[in-house]
């Protein structure tokens, strides 16, 4: 069986990791072992952050919608229930934008939701 030399592949891997670690402080950008640990952690945190971002934005939208609805004397849950009863399918992002920028159209939606609660 022929002998396998792995210097080329490991050098390629080291260069790839060190390129990703560019800009890190001290040995984290120069030494492979510490750079590898830092890059793995950074990639994992970016993965987690992409999921947390979705969660945070949904929370923000719900807070904005709730603030807009409270002006009309209704709670968030009753508003969403009324919209579902009226078969109005608008996502929370658009509802929050309407609550901020287009108060007249949002007031119409609130009235529709109120009429479907009874």
C-alpha positions in Angstrom: 0.0 0.0 0.0 1.3 3.4 -0.9 2.1 6.0 1.7 -0.2 8.9 2.0 1.3 12.3 2.6 -1.1 14.9 4.0 1.0 18.1 4.0 -0.8 19.6 1.0 -4.3 19.0 2.4 -3.5 20.2 5.9 -1.7 23.3 4.6 -4.8 24.0 2.5 -7.1 23.6 5.6 -4.8 25.8 7.7 -4.8 28.5 5.1 -8.6 28.4 4.8 -9.1 28.7 8.6 -6.5 31.5 8.9 -8.2 33.4 6.1 -11.5 33.2 8.0 -9.7 34.4 11.2 -8.3 37.4 9.5 -8.8 40.5 11.7 -9.0 38.6 15.0 -6.8 39.8 17.8 -3.3 38.4 18.5 -2.7 34.7 18.2 -6.3 34.1 17.2 -5.4 35.3 13.7 -1.9 33.8 13.5 -1.9 30.4 15.3 -3.9 27.6 13.7 -5.1 25.9 16.8 -6.5 29.0 18.5 -7.7 30.4 15.2 -9.6 27.2 14.5 -11.3 27.3 17.9 -12.3 30.9 17.4 -13.5 30.4 13.8 -15.6 27.4 14.9 -17.1 29.4 17.7 -17.7 32.4 15.4 -19.4 30.3 12.8 -21.6 28.7 15.4 -22.6 32.0 16.9 -23.5 33.4 13.5 -25.7 30.3 12.9 -27.4 30.9 16.2 -27.7 34.6 15.5 -29.6 34.1 12.3 -32.2 32.2 14.2 -32.4 34.7 17.1 -32.8 37.5 14.6 -36.1 36.0 13.3 -37.3 35.7 16.9 -36.3 39.2 17.8 -38.0 40.8 14.8 -41.2 38.9 15.4 -41.2 40.2 19.0 -40.6 43.7 17.8 -43.4 43.5 15.3 -45.9 42.2 17.9 -44.9 45.0 20.3 -45.5 47.6 17.6 -48.9 46.1 16.6 -49.9 45.9 20.3 -49.0 49.6 20.8 -51.1 50.6 17.8 -54.1 48.5 18.8 -54.1 49.8 22.4 -54.9 53.2 21.1 -58.1 51.7 19.7 -59.0 50.0 23.0 -58.3 46.4 21.9 -55.7 43.8 22.9 -53.3 42.1 20.6 -54.7 38.6 21.0 -58.3 39.8 20.4 -57.1 41.7 17.3 -55.4 38.7 15.8 -58.4 36.5 16.6 -60.7 39.1 14.9 -58.5 39.2 11.8 -58.5 35.4 11.5 -62.3 35.4 11.8 -62.5 37.9 9.0 -60.1 35.8 6.8 -57.6 38.6 6.6 -54.1 37.1 6.2 -51.5 39.9 6.7 -48.2 39.0 8.2 -47.0 40.8 11.4 -44.3 42.6 9.6 -46.8 44.4 7.4 -49.2 45.0 10.2 -46.4 46.7 12.2 -45.5 48.9 9.2 -49.2 49.8 8.9 -49.4 50.6 12.6 -46.5 53.1 12.2 -46.9 54.6 8.8 -50.5 54.1 7.6 -52.7 54.8 10.7 -55.9 55.2 8.6 -55.7 51.8 7.0 -54.7 50.2 10.3 -57.7 51.7 12.0 -59.9 50.1 9.3 -58.3 46.7 10.1 -59.0 47.3 13.8 -62.6 48.1 13.0 -63.0 44.9 10.9 -61.4 42.9 13.7 -63.7 44.4 16.3 -66.8 43.7 14.2 -65.7 40.0 13.9 -65.3 39.6 17.6 -69.1 39.8 18.3 
